[in-house]
Amino acid sequence: MPKRRRSKAFWKNFKFKYKLTIVNENTLEEIVGLRVSKLNGLSVLLSVLTVLFLIAACIIAFTPLRNYLPGYMNSEVRSQIVSNALRVDSLQQVLNRQNLYIMNIQDIFSGNIPVDSVQTLDSLTTVRKDTLMERTKREEEFRRQYEETEKYNLTSITSQPDVTGLILYRPTRGMVSDRFDAKKKHYGTDIAANPNESVLATMDGTVILSTYTAETGYLIGVQHSQDLISVYKHCGSLLKKEGDRVKGGEAIALVGNSGTFSTGPHLHFELWYKGHPVNPEKYIVF
């Protein structure tokens, strides 16, 4: 009985209506009178919150604002972002080549570079004046002595690629986290990068391997000219399949953190020449 009485008293108090009156101060005439209860107030509050929630849901569902929320980015926007990133990277490379060309032309006009040392105009966009300048007598003498010393040295390493005239693109944008070390059997360069950053083919070539392994995760290999092979490991996803022809600077994968040997988002990049690993940092500026 006491519980029922308390329950009835609670609901009676909850439904009890209060009168809100606005009175003219001069005439004491009642202008507006409003009867409300706690139940009415709670109902109005819930209704307002429901309407606000529905409006917010409609804005998120039917306007482009949803693309700014985590997990709502559609494939078109993602593809456009990747395309813009590749376009910016290509423009940066073109700008660097133009700047190098202008500097070399200025050095030719000033006489620092002999005109006869320039074989093609394309070389002005890929090399600096140090390569175009004539060797001094001291350099020629040192070169001759070194060649004579190493002429019969059969133990010297000859498996170094000749990349003269070739343009090697950096595979992705980031910081070098681990360098090439053949003694530790680390046959590549690790580049720490943001997840889903584009992985670019370092040169023109043909995809010869596009697969997944437990240790290295998603990996892709590209056969290039002059017996060069580039390998890209720990990718997040692959954009090319075996047999595809790719251009230098073209996106072939995305940076990820796949494989048991990976400890964070990065790209493990290897460069092989005639079956021997070479240090990529000797040929590419990361």
Secondary structure by P-SEA (a helix, b strand, c coil): caaaaaaaaaaaaaabbbbbbbbccccccccbbbbbcaaaaaaaaaaaaaaaaaaaaaaaacccccccccccccaaaaaaaaaaaaaaaaaaaaaaaaaaaaaaaaaaaaccccccccccaaaaacccccccccccaaaaaaaaaaaaaacccccccccccccccccccccccccccccccccccccbbbbbbccccbbbcccccccccccccccccbbbbbbbccbbbbbbccccccccccccccccccccbbbbbccccccccccbbbbbcccccccccccccc
